[in-house]
Amino acid sequence: MDKTEILKRASDIVNGERQTMYGKPESNLGLIAALWTVYLDHLVTSEDVALMMALFKIARCKTGVGTEDSFVDACGYLAIGGEIATLSPIPTGERM
Protein backbone atom coordinates (compact mmCIF):
# COMPACT_ATOMS: atom_id res chain seq x y z
CA MET A 1 0.00 0.00 0.00
CA ASP A 2 1.60 3.31 -1.02
CA LYS A 3 1.12 6.73 0.61
CA THR A 4 -1.64 7.75 -1.79
CA GLU A 5 -3.57 4.56 -1.06
CA ILE A 6 -3.13 5.04 2.69
CA LEU A 7 -4.43 8.61 2.55
CA LYS A 8 -7.31 7.66 0.23
CA ARG A 9 -8.31 4.79 2.51
CA ALA A 10 -8.17 7.09 5.56
CA SER A 11 -10.36 9.62 3.74
CA ASP A 12 -12.83 6.93 2.70
CA ILE A 13 -13.08 5.69 6.28
CA VAL A 14 -13.51 9.03 8.06
CA ASN A 15 -15.91 10.35 5.43
CA GLY A 16 -17.83 7.12 4.87
CA GLU A 17 -18.19 3.94 6.87
CA ARG A 18 -17.07 5.27 10.27
CA GLN A 19 -19.17 8.41 9.93
CA THR A 20 -22.18 6.23 9.11
CA MET A 21 -21.47 4.01 12.14
CA TYR A 22 -20.53 6.64 14.73
CA GLY A 23 -21.77 9.98 13.39
CA LYS A 24 -19.72 13.04 12.59
CA PRO A 25 -16.16 12.63 13.89
CA GLU A 26 -16.12 16.00 15.64
CA SER A 27 -19.29 15.07 17.56
CA ASN A 28 -17.95 11.65 18.53
CA LEU A 29 -14.59 13.08 19.60
CA GLY A 30 -16.44 15.80 21.52
CA LEU A 31 -18.32 13.14 23.49
CA ILE A 32 -15.10 11.23 24.17
CA ALA A 33 -13.44 14.49 25.29
CA ALA A 34 -16.30 15.23 27.68
CA LEU A 35 -16.11 11.74 29.21
CA TRP A 36 -12.32 11.83 29.49
CA THR A 37 -12.55 15.30 31.08
CA VAL A 38 -14.85 14.01 33.81
CA TYR A 39 -12.82 10.85 34.35
CA LEU A 40 -9.44 12.62 34.45
CA ASP A 41 -10.75 15.76 36.19
CA HIS A 42 -8.76 17.72 33.60
CA LEU A 43 -9.98 19.48 30.45
CA VAL A 44 -9.59 17.30 27.36
CA THR A 45 -10.53 18.74 23.95
CA SER A 46 -11.74 17.06 20.79
CA GLU A 47 -8.41 17.92 19.23
CA ASP A 48 -6.63 16.25 22.18
CA VAL A 49 -8.66 13.09 21.62
CA ALA A 50 -7.76 12.99 17.92
CA LEU A 51 -4.06 13.43 18.71
CA MET A 52 -4.09 10.84 21.51
CA MET A 53 -5.88 8.31 19.31
CA ALA A 54 -3.26 8.89 16.60
CA LEU A 55 -0.55 8.34 19.24
CA PHE A 56 -2.31 5.11 20.25
CA LYS A 57 -2.03 3.90 16.65
CA ILE A 58 1.59 5.06 16.46
CA ALA A 59 2.36 3.11 19.65
CA ARG A 60 0.96 -0.02 18.01
CA CYS A 61 3.29 0.51 15.05
CA LYS A 62 6.25 1.10 17.39
CA THR A 63 5.68 -2.23 19.16
CA GLY A 64 5.93 -4.02 15.84
CA VAL A 65 2.33 -5.22 15.84
CA GLY A 66 0.94 -2.32 13.85
CA THR A 67 -0.86 -3.25 10.67
CA GLU A 68 -1.79 -1.32 7.54
CA ASP A 69 -4.92 -0.30 9.42
CA SER A 70 -2.84 1.28 12.20
CA PHE A 71 -1.19 3.61 9.68
CA VAL A 72 -4.49 4.34 7.94
CA ASP A 73 -6.29 5.03 11.22
CA ALA A 74 -3.47 7.30 12.47
CA CYS A 75 -3.78 9.37 9.28
CA GLY A 76 -7.54 9.54 9.75
CA TYR A 77 -7.28 10.75 13.35
CA LEU A 78 -4.69 13.36 12.38
CA ALA A 79 -6.89 14.59 9.54
CA ILE A 80 -9.88 14.91 11.85
CA GLY A 81 -7.76 16.70 14.47
CA GLY A 82 -6.41 19.05 11.81
CA GLU A 83 -9.91 19.84 10.63
CA ILE A 84 -11.08 20.55 14.16
CA ALA A 85 -8.03 22.73 14.84
CA THR A 86 -8.25 24.76 11.65
CA LEU A 87 -11.99 25.08 11.10
CA SER A 88 -13.27 25.64 14.63
CA PRO A 89 -13.80 29.25 15.70
CA ILE A 90 -13.20 28.23 19.34
CA PRO A 91 -9.65 28.75 20.70
CA THR A 92 -7.72 25.46 21.01
CA GLY A 93 -7.64 25.39 24.82
CA GLU A 94 -11.43 25.73 25.04
CA ARG A 95 -12.53 23.07 22.52
CA MET A 96 -14.75 20.22 23.66
CORCOR-V537617 format. One record per pair of residues at least 12 apart in sequence whose ideal C-beta (glycine too) atoms are under 6 Angstrom apart, sorted by the first residue. I is the first residue (numbers start at 1). J is the second residue. D is the distance in whole Angstrom. If there is no record, write none. Layout:
BEGIN
i;j;d
I;J;D
I;J;D
END
This chain:
BEGIN
i;j;d
1;68;5
6;71;6
6;72;6
6;75;6
7;75;6
9;72;5
10;72;5
10;75;4
10;76;4
13;76;5
14;76;5
14;80;6
25;80;4
26;46;6
26;84;6
29;46;4
29;49;5
29;50;6
30;46;5
30;96;6
32;49;5
33;45;6
33;46;5
33;49;5
33;96;5
45;95;4
45;96;6
46;84;5
46;95;5
47;81;5
47;84;5
47;85;5
47;95;6
50;77;5
50;80;5
50;81;3
51;81;5
53;77;4
54;74;5
54;77;4
54;78;5
57;70;5
57;73;5
57;74;4
58;74;6
END
